[in-house]
Amino acid sequence: MRGWYETNAPKKAVNLTLNSDLLKQSRALGLNLSALAEAAIAKALQDFRAEEWLRENAEAIRAYNEHVERQGVFSDGMRSF
């Protein structure tokens, strides 16, 4: 498990429609299209989930930032930098 998805899950065949020039150039370079697609999808999902988390927690983040602005943090007097 990679934390948020099962990396050892079985592979599943799918059909994709790709730009023909991208396909031609990537095949000429010997790129692994399955691995590239999987990495791109994983990155897109990770980005989406991060944005979703920020949206869901926006109020708590705002409240915490306001609290720190007013009260500071517990270690303010202990910093040596």
N, C-alpha and C positions, 0 to 999 in steps of 0.2 A: 504494500500500500504506500502510495506517495503522499499520504496525508489527507488528500481530498478526493482521490479516485484510485481504484484498484489497478495498478500497473500490470499485474499478472492476469487480468481478466482475459478470457479467450477473445481472439480476433474475430471480427464479423465482416464478411464481404459486403460492400456497398457500391452503388453506382454514383459516379460524380460526373458533372459536366464542367469541363475546364476550357479556358482559352486555348485554342489550338496552337498558337505560337508559343505560349508558355509550356505547353506539353512537349512540343518538339524540342525546344531549347533544353528543358530539364532532362529529357531522355538522352539528348546528345551528350550531356554532361554526366550521365549515369546517376542522376540523383534518385534517391529512394522516395518516390512520391507518397507512399503509404506513411513512412516515418515523418516526412515533412507535413503532411496533412494532419496526422495525429498530434504533432507538436504544436501546430498552429491552432488546432481546435482546443487543445489543453490550455494554451495561452489565452485564447479568447474566453474560455470558461472561467479561468482564474481571474482575468480582468473584470468580467461581468460580475462574478461573485464578490470581488473586492468593492466594486462600485455599489452593489446591492447592500453589502454590509455597511458601507458608509451612509447610504440613504436610510437604512433601518436604524442606525445608531446616531444620526445627525443631532438629534435633540440632546442625547446624553453627552456627546462630544462638546456641543455648544455649552451646556450647563457646566461641564467640567472645566472648560477653558475660562468661563466666567468666574468660577470659583477660584481657580489659580490666579486669575488677574486680580481678584479682590484680596485673597488670603495668602497667595504664594503657595509654595510647597514645603513639606516638613523639613527638607534639607537645606533650605535657603541659608540658614546661619552656619551651616557646616561646610559650605563650598570653599575650596582653596584656589579656585581658578576664576 
